[in-house]
Amino acid sequence: MKLPTTNITPVFFILLLSLPLYFGLGAVHLFDWDEINFAECAREMIVSGQYLSPMIKFEPFWEKPPLFFWLQAASMHMFGITEFAARLPNALFGTATLLLLYFAGRHIAGNRMGILWALLYISSILPFLYFKPGIIDPVFNFFIFVSYFIALTALHKKRALYFFVIAGLINGLAILTKGPVGFAIPLLSLLVTSLMYKKKWVLPLFTFCVSSLFVSVLWFSAWIAVNGWSLFNDFIIYQAQLFTQPVAGHKGFFLYHFIVVFMGCFPASVFALPMLFRKKNNLWLSGMQVLFWVVMILFTLVSTKILHYTSLAYFPVSFFAAQYFTEVFTQHKRKRIVLAIYLALGALWSLALLTLALFPMYKDILQQYVNDPVAAANIAASQWKFEVIHVLPFLFFVCAIAAGFYYLQKHKTLHFIICHFVGFAAALCIIQSMLLPKIENLTQGPFIDEIKLLQEQGIAVYTSGMKSYAPYYYGRITPDYSANFSTGDKKICIATKISKPAPANIPETVTFYTRGGYHFYIFKPGQ
């Protein structure tokens, strides 16, 4: 099969690749905490009309800057306050990311490299799933990578300083999306790469820093003018705590992120291995290696371990895989150990999908060994029954692995990658539409369904002994939310996990019931 050679055909091809990213965006509720947290910030912007300062429960929210919330709010203005609207910005950035990788690859090594890079990225598991939820990182990483690539190009081609101005301004958008780490990663990566290649880096990187900080200072100055210095201090302290403490209980073993990236970026991660330590006098390869190691080492040292923290590493990993296949194309080389790892990892993922499909057959047995009473209760309440169609993701996945291995043996790289993309996309879309709603019912489903039902009855929901943003977003809270708890004649509800004690000061007239792993107490304040 020949690779497309015109400019229009590859772009159309990339747009087709991105279509599955839009499938099923509203199939399930938003997930606690991050998805609901961010969507609630956007919803409260719309309700309050205050777009300068993010809020939660109509109180200042200082953990994240506002750019992603602005994007979600714009989407909600167009499509309503829905799961689809909250997740749509990331799907759009998924399309933009694939186009970015194509044009970046074409700039580096021609049309073939651009197509391979985009294909390998979207054909890998976590990168494909990464644009589905309404989290900040896809937008954050897009701005970081664009700024890094422009600056790296300017270093490579000895371009004028205005390239670093542009790179810095775009990097400023990354800071406005998630915070100071968006400045630290590209700056550290550019500094290391410049020193490796003995480039004149002082003035270019100074220009990059000034233009990047200019964008962020504009917003922080306005934010401080409105809210004062105390919230800014809280923001800085929180950013420091992410590095030094496992915030919100997100812990993990030391090599957590290396395992996540290797397993989650299958199959690109397998074919990236030969290029990861390749010593070659090539600024692009070295620049991607530096970016990879900066991201991985930085977040390995960070105490807070969250799966998507190292999602920026997906860019260099897929680049390494594209480089590997470019050599296969041109030199007909392949490493047997790489093929063996590919089959082994493919078998592990296939087994995981089969286990998921067969879950209803052993859920009663599993329930006996689950230590968390909330999870055990949700499993007991689940109506998930085995259906033959649930095995389809496993079959698609296995067929993709088998066909991929066959085409690898034949040196038909493009056939291999397209088989993977079709098989993976089909498997993951089926999981999203048929299995993910059932999985959600094992975790938060009963809780959110009850919140929505109570909201329709005009009953505000509060939580006791648990942290959740669901009562805010799905309860459609208003600015008088806090006052309802102690005054007024409307009923309120306090929700707890069944593993937690009953809330204090509950009146005898309380209505009590259980849904899944949650207790609900409904009463009128003051009675």
N, C-alpha and C positions, 0 to 999 in steps of 0.2 A: 504494500500500500504506500503510495507517495504522500508525503506531507503537503498540505496546501502551501502555495507559494505567493499568492496575491495578498495584498494588504486587507482587502475587504473580507475575503473568505475566512481567514483565521479569526477576525473579530466576530463575525457571525457565528463561527464555531464555538468561540469562548462564551458568547451570549447563550447559546444552546446549553452549554455545560452548566451554566448557572441557574437554569430553570428549576431543577429539583430543590434549590435552596428556598424557593417560595412555597413549596408544597407543605401543607399542614401546619402553617404558622399559628393557626388558632385551634389546633386539635385538642389541646389540653390547657388547663389553667396555668398561669404563671407559677413558677416554683419559688418557694421561700428559700433563702432570704433575698438573694441578690436581685432576681428578676422582679419580684413584687416590690422590693425596696425602690428600685430605679423607676419602675412604672408609676409608683405612687408619687415620687417626686415630680414626675411630669404631669400627673393628674392634678396635683395640688397647685402647680403653676397655672394650669388652666382654670381651676376653680377660683383661685385667689387673684389671678391676674398679675402675680408677682413673679417675673421671670429672671430677675437679677440674682436672687438668693434661693437656692434649693431649700425645701422644707419637708419634714416628715411630721405628721400630726399637726401641721401648721405651726411648727416650731422650727427654728433654723437647723438645717442639716449641713454639717461642716466636713463630712468625711470625703466628699468628692466635689470637684468643680462641676459646672453646669452644662457643658457642651452636649454631652450625650442626652441629657434630660431635655434640652431644647429640641434635639432631633426627634425624640419620642413625642414631645408635646406637639410638634408640627404634624407628625403622623397622626396623632389622636385628633387634631383639629380636622383632618381630612377624612379619617375613617372611623372616628368614634373612639371611646375609651374601651378598647378591646384588647385581647391577647394578640390578635393579628397586628394591630397598630403598634403595640409595644415592641413587637419583634421585627417589624418590617424594616426599620433602618439598618439592622445588621444584614438582612438579606440583600439589600441594595449595596451595602458595602462589600458583600461577598462578590457580587458582580464586578464592582469596581476593583476589588483585589485581584481577581482573575485577569482582568484587562491590564492592570498594573504589572503583573508577573509576565504576561505575554510581551508587553512593550519593553519591559526591563530586560528580559531574556533576549529579545530581538536586538536590543541595543548592544548587549554584551557579546553575543555570538551568533546572531542571525535568527531567521524565522523559526528554524527547527528547535533551537534552544528555548525560544519564547513559548512555543506550543507545548513542548515537553514539560517545562516548568509549571505552567498553568494546569496541565493535565495531571501531573503527579501530585500537585497540591490538592486539588479537589477530589482526586481518587483515593486519598488517604482518609482514614476513619475520623479522627478528631478534627482535622481541618474542615471536613465536610459538615460535621455536626456543629462546629464552632460558630457558624452563622445562623443557627436556628434559634437559640435562646436570646432573650433581650438583655444581654450583659454588655458591659462597657468595652471589653477588650478588643473585639474586632475593629471598632472605630479607632480606638487608641493605637493599636498596632499598625493600622493602615497609615496613620499620620507619621508614626515613628519611622516606618520603613521607607515611605516616600522621601522624607527629609534625609534619612541616612543614604539612600540611593543617590539623590541629587548631589549631596556633599561628596560621596565617594566618586561619583562621576567627575566632579570638579577637581578633586585631587588627582584623579587618573589622567585627565585631559589638560590639566593646568589651566582651567577656565578662570574667568574673571571673578572678582569677589562677590558680584551680585548673585552668583549661583549660591553662595553660602548665605546671603541675605534671604533668598527664597527658601532655602532649606531650613533656616532658622525660623522663619515665619510659619512654615508648615509644622515644624516641631513645636512651636508655641501652641498650636491647636491640640497637639497631643497632651501638653501640660494642662490645657483647659478641659481635657477629657477625663484625665485620671489623677494628675498631680505631678510632683517633682520627679518621680521615677522616669517619667517621659522625657525629661531633660538629661538625666544621668546616663541612661543606656546608650543613646546615640553619641553623646559627647565622649564617654569613656571608650566606645568602640572606634570612633574616629581618631581619638588620641593615640590609641594603641596601633592602629593601622598606619597612621602617619609616621610614628616612630619606627615601625618595622621597615618602611620603605624610604625613610629619611627624607620625607617631604617637608617643605616649608609650611609648618602647620600653625605657627603662633598667630599670625594675622588672620588667616582663614577661619580658624576655630574661634578666635575672639569675635570675629564678625558673626559667626554662627550663634554664639552665646548671646550677644547683644540683641540680635533680631529675634531670637527665641524668647528671651526674657521680656522683650518689649511687649509682645502679644500677651503674655501671662500677667505682666504687671498692670496692663490696662484693666483687666477684669478684677484682679486682686485689689487694686486701688479703689475701684467702684464698690466692691464688696465690703472693704474695710470702712469706706465712707458711710455705708448704710448700716452695717452691723457692729462697727467698732473693732478694736484690736483683739478682744477676748476670743472671738470665734476664730480669727486667723491663728491665734496661738493654739487653740484646740485642734485646728486642722494640722498644723505643723507637728504637734505632739502625737496625733494619731498616725501620721505618716511615719514618724520615728518608731512608734510602737509596732507597726507592721513588720519592721525589720528586727526588732529585739524581742517581741513577745508573740506567742501564737494567738493572735486576736480572734475573738469569737470562737475559741476552741478548735481552730483549724491547725491541727498538729500533723506531723508526718515524720517518717524516718529520714535519715540524712540524704539518701540517694533517691528520694521520692520522685523528684522531677525527672531524673534520667530514666527511670522505669516508665513513667507516664508518657514521655515523649517517644521513647523507643517502641512501646507497645501501641500507643495511640496513633502514631503517624505511620502505621503499617498501611501500605507496603513501602512508602517512600523512605522510611527510616532504615529499612534493610539495605536498600541500594545506596543509601547515603554513607554507610559505614566505610567503604573503601576510600571515599573522598575526604572523610572527616579529618584524617591526619596526613593527607597528601601534601608533601612539600613541593611547591611549584612556584616559580617566580611569576605569579599572576595576581595582580591587585584584587581582582574580583573574587577569586577563590579565597585568598587570604582575608579579604574584608568580610566575607560570609562566615569564615571560620571564626574570626574574632567576634562577630556579632553573636554567633552561636554560643561560644564559651562565656562571653560576658553575661548573656541572659541566664545560662544554666548555672554558672558559678554564683552569680548575684542572688538568684532566688533559692539556690541550695543553702546559702548562708543565712537567708531570711528565715526567721522562726515561723512565720505564718505560712502554712503550706496549703495552697488552693490550686486545683487542677489547671485552671486557665492562666495562672501567673506566667508560665513559660510558653504561652501560645505564640509569642513572637518568634520563638525558635522554629516554628513550622516553616517560616520563610527560608532560612538557610538550609534546613533539612531537605526540603523539596528541591532547592537549588542543587545541593550535592547529588541528589538522585538524578536530576536532569543532566548534570555533568557526567555522571557515570554512564548513563544511557547514550549520551553524545559520543562517548568513546566506544561504546559497543557498536553504535551505528557505523562509525568510521573505521574501527580497527578490528571488529568482530571478536572482541575479547569478552570473556565472562568468567567469573570466579565461582567454582563449585561450592565453596563454603557459603557464599551469598545465596545461592539457590537453595541450599540445605536449610539455612536460617529462614528463608522465605517460606518454605513448606512447613517448617516447625511452627512458626508464628501464625501462619494461616490455619493450621490445624487447631491451635489453641483458641483462636477467635471463632472458628467454626464450632468447636465444642461449647464455647460460651453461648453462642446463638441457639444451639440445640438445647442446652440447659434452660435457657429462657423460654423457649417454645414449650418445653415439657414441664414447666413449673407447676401447673395445676395438678399434675399427677403425684407430686411429692410435697405439696404445700402443707398438708396435714402433718406429715412427718417433720417437716422443717419447723413448723410452729412449735413443736415440743422442745426444740433446741434453741429457740430465739430467746435471748435474755431480756430484751427490751419489751416490757409489757404492752407498750403502745403499738409496736410493730406486730407483736403476736395477736393483739386484738384486731388490728386492721387486716391481717391475713385471715383470721377467723371470719371476719365480716365480708371478705371478698367473694364476689360472685364469678370470679375468673374460672372458666371451664375450658378444657382442652378442645381445640378444633384443629383439624388437619391443616387448614389454611395457615395456621400460625407457624408451621414448619417451613413455609415458603422462604423467609429470610435466610434460613440455614441452607436451603437448597441453592438459592441464588449465590450465596457466598461461596459455597463449595464449588459450584460450577465456575465462578470467577477465578478461584484459586487454580482449579484443574486446567482451565483454558489458558490462564496466564502462564502456568508452568510449561505448557505445551509450546506456546508462542515464544517463550524465553529460549527454549531449546532450539527453536528455529531462527533465532535472532530477529524476530518480528516484533520490535519494541512497541511500535504504535498499536499494533493489534493487542499486545499484552495490556497496555495501559487502558485502552478503550474497553476491553473486557472487564477489567477491574472497575472502571467507573460505572459501567452499566450494571454490573452485578452488585456492587456496593450500594449504588444509589437506589436500586430497586429494593434491596434488602432493608436499607435504613428507612426508606419512605414507608414500606409496609409496617415496620416496627413502629414508626411514628404514628401512623393512622390506626393500627389495630392493637398494638401491645402497649404503647406508652400510656394511653388512658387507663389501662388496667394496672400498670405499674404505679401510676399516680394514686390510684385508689388504695394501694398498699402503704402509702405514705401520708399525703395531705388531703386526698380526695374527700373523705367524709367531713373533715374539718371545714374546707372551703365551701362545699355544697351547703352545709348548715349555715355558714355565715351569709351566703347569698339568699337563702330562704328567710333568714331572720331580717336581713336588710329589706326585703320586700314587705315585711310586716312592720317596718319602722323601728326595729329593735337594734340598738347599737351593741356591738360585741367588744368586750375587753378580755384580756388574757391574764392569767395568774400563774406564776411559776414557769412560764415559758415565753420565749421570744418569737414573735411572728409579726410580719407586716400585712398578712392576709386580712385581718379585720379592718385595716385602714383602706386598702384598695378595693376589696370585694364588699366591704361594708359601706363604701362610698361616704366616708366620714366628711363632716363639714367643720368649719372653724369652731363651732361650739361643742365639739366632741368631748373635751375634758370636763366641761361643766355638767354634762348629762349624768356623770357618775354619782354626783352628790345631790343634785337638785332636779326638780321637774317631776311631772306625773307620768312620763313615758317609761315603759319597761326597758330594762337593759339586760344583757346576758354576760356572764363571766364564764369563760371557757378555760378548762385545764386539761392537761394530760391525765390519764387514769392512774399514772404512777405518782401523781402529785397530790398533796393533801387538799381538802376542800378550802376555798377562800374563807378568810375571817369575816365575821359580822354579817353572815348570810341570814336573812329573816326566815321565820318559820313558814311563811307563805310562798317560799321559793318553789318554782317548777324545776324539777331535776330529771335529766335523761342522759343517755349515752349514745354516741354515734362513733362506731369504730373504736379507736383508742383515745377518745376525748369525752370528758364530762361537760355538760352545759347546765348552768344555773341561771334561770330567768326570774326576775323580780322587779319591783318598783323601788327605787332608792327612797330611804327614809321610813319604810314600813317595818 
